[in-house]
Amino acid sequence: MQQSPSTTAPSGPSTVPQFVVIHDQLQQCWKHPVVHYVFDDEPFPSDVPKDSYVLVNLGEDGESVVDVNSLSHKFQVTNCKVSSTPQMNATTGPGSGKESNTSLMITIEGMSANQPAKNRSKQYRDEFDQSSSMFGLDDLVYDFKKRNELIRQTLLFSQNQRT
């Protein structure tokens, strides 16, 4: 899954995060998407399929998320935050009295769609075979609880976006 978030920020002298990462909580993987920054007075890029957009609307300061929307039916957002990247901070040395240069990063957390239907029957059969052992059943229950928690987070995030 390749996500191409479009980050929308107001025109003006605000700070724009330099890095974007997507954490797929279901697949347990991190992705560094292609990013298109679109400001209030600019059109959206036409060369990127709209179903791969994740729109992030930043606050005036560029350091807060006003809202976030995924236009992809294959990826739903559960959380989005702007944070500093401490490993990327550049300091001029101890005792120099100069401020550090902090880079900002957007972290988008969410869940991707499962595998295509043609592979599901084999997947279910494998899960059933695995659950026949005692240890497989424990893993299945753990995965069930984890997925329920992710769904709960998605619903709460969605409700918070509406208010």
C-alpha positions as CSV (number, residue, x, y, z in Angstrom):
1,M,0.0,0.0,0.0
2,Q,1.4,3.3,-1.0
3,Q,-0.1,6.3,0.7
4,S,0.5,9.8,-0.6
5,P,-0.7,12.3,2.0
6,S,-1.4,15.8,0.9
7,T,-0.7,18.1,3.8
8,T,-2.7,21.3,3.8
9,A,-1.4,24.2,5.8
10,P,-2.5,27.9,5.7
11,S,-0.5,30.4,3.7
12,G,1.8,32.5,5.7
13,P,4.9,32.2,7.8
14,S,4.0,28.9,9.6
15,T,6.4,26.0,10.2
16,V,5.8,23.0,7.9
17,P,6.8,19.5,9.1
18,Q,9.6,18.1,7.0
19,F,9.0,14.4,7.5
20,V,5.9,12.2,7.3
21,V,5.6,8.6,8.4
22,I,2.7,6.2,8.3
23,H,2.4,3.5,10.9
24,D,0.1,0.7,9.8
25,Q,-1.1,-0.8,13.1
26,L,-2.7,-3.8,11.5
27,Q,0.3,-4.8,9.4
28,Q,2.8,-3.5,12.0
29,C,4.9,-1.6,9.4
30,W,6.2,1.9,8.9
31,K,6.1,3.7,5.6
32,H,7.6,6.9,4.3
33,P,5.1,8.1,1.7
34,V,5.5,10.5,-1.2
35,V,4.3,13.9,0.2
36,H,2.6,16.7,-1.6
37,Y,2.3,19.9,0.4
38,V,-0.8,21.9,-0.7
39,F,-1.5,25.3,0.7
40,D,-4.9,27.1,0.9
41,D,-4.5,29.0,-2.4
42,E,-3.1,26.0,-4.5
43,P,-4.9,23.3,-6.4
44,F,-4.4,19.6,-5.5
45,P,-1.9,17.7,-7.6
46,S,-3.5,15.9,-10.6
47,D,-0.8,13.3,-11.0
48,V,-1.7,11.4,-7.8
49,P,-4.7,9.1,-7.6
50,K,-7.2,10.7,-5.2
51,D,-7.9,7.3,-3.5
52,S,-4.4,7.4,-2.1
53,Y,-4.7,10.8,-0.4
54,V,-4.5,11.3,3.3
55,L,-5.3,14.9,3.9
56,V,-3.8,16.5,7.0
57,N,-5.0,20.0,7.9
58,L,-2.5,21.8,10.1
59,G,-3.2,24.6,12.5
60,E,-1.9,28.2,12.0
61,D,1.3,27.3,14.0
62,G,2.1,24.3,11.8
63,E,2.6,22.2,14.9
64,S,-1.0,21.1,15.6
65,V,-3.4,18.9,13.6
66,V,-6.8,20.5,13.0
67,D,-8.2,17.4,11.2
68,V,-7.1,14.5,9.1
69,N,-9.0,12.5,6.4
70,S,-8.1,9.4,4.4
71,L,-9.7,9.3,1.0
72,S,-8.5,5.7,0.6
73,H,-10.9,2.9,1.1
74,K,-7.9,0.8,1.9
75,F,-6.5,2.8,4.8
76,Q,-8.3,4.4,7.8
77,V,-6.6,6.8,10.2
78,T,-6.7,6.2,13.9
79,N,-4.4,9.0,15.0
80,C,-2.3,11.8,13.7
81,K,0.2,14.0,15.5
82,V,3.0,16.5,14.9
83,S,6.1,16.0,16.9
84,S,9.8,17.1,16.9
85,T,12.5,14.8,15.6
86,P,15.1,14.9,18.4
87,Q,17.6,12.8,16.5
88,M,17.6,15.4,13.7
89,N,18.2,18.4,16.0
90,A,21.3,20.3,15.2
91,T,23.1,22.1,18.0
92,T,26.2,24.2,17.8
93,G,27.8,22.7,20.9
94,P,27.4,22.9,24.6
95,G,27.6,26.4,26.1
96,S,27.3,28.2,22.8
97,G,24.1,29.9,23.8
98,K,22.5,29.2,20.4
99,E,19.1,27.5,20.1
100,S,18.8,24.1,18.5
101,N,17.2,23.7,15.0
102,T,14.2,21.4,15.5
103,S,12.7,19.5,12.6
104,L,9.0,18.5,12.8
105,M,7.5,15.2,11.7
106,I,3.9,14.1,11.1
107,T,3.1,10.6,12.3
108,I,-0.1,9.1,10.8
109,E,-1.4,5.9,12.5
110,G,-4.0,3.8,11.0
111,M,-5.2,0.4,9.6
112,S,-4.9,-0.9,6.1
113,A,-7.3,-3.2,4.4
114,N,-6.7,-7.0,4.7
115,Q,-5.6,-9.2,1.8
116,P,-7.7,-9.6,-1.3
117,A,-10.6,-12.1,-1.1
118,K,-9.0,-14.7,-3.2
119,N,-6.3,-15.3,-0.6
120,R,-8.7,-15.2,2.4
121,S,-9.9,-18.8,2.3
122,K,-6.3,-20.1,2.6
123,Q,-5.6,-17.5,5.3
124,Y,-8.7,-18.7,7.3
125,R,-7.8,-22.3,6.9
126,D,-4.3,-21.6,8.1
127,E,-5.7,-19.7,11.1
128,F,-8.0,-22.5,11.9
129,D,-5.2,-25.1,11.7
130,Q,-3.1,-22.9,13.9
131,S,-5.9,-22.4,16.5
132,S,-6.1,-26.2,17.0
133,S,-2.9,-26.0,19.1
134,M,-3.0,-24.5,22.5
135,F,-0.4,-21.8,21.7
136,G,-2.1,-20.9,18.4
137,L,-5.4,-20.3,20.3
138,D,-3.6,-17.8,22.6
139,D,-2.2,-16.0,19.6
140,L,-5.6,-15.9,18.0
141,V,-7.3,-14.4,21.1
142,Y,-4.5,-11.9,21.4
143,D,-4.9,-10.8,17.7
144,F,-8.7,-10.6,18.2
145,K,-8.3,-8.3,21.2
146,K,-5.7,-6.2,19.4
147,R,-7.9,-5.7,16.3
148,N,-10.9,-4.8,18.5
149,E,-8.8,-2.2,20.2
150,L,-7.7,-0.8,16.8
151,I,-11.4,-0.6,15.7
152,R,-12.3,1.1,19.0
153,Q,-9.5,3.7,18.4
154,T,-10.7,4.3,14.8
155,L,-14.3,4.9,15.9
156,L,-13.2,7.2,18.7
157,F,-10.9,9.2,16.4
158,S,-13.7,9.4,13.8
159,Q,-16.2,10.8,16.5
160,N,-13.6,13.3,17.7
161,Q,-13.1,14.6,14.1
162,R,-16.8,15.3,13.8
163,T,-17.0,17.4,16.9
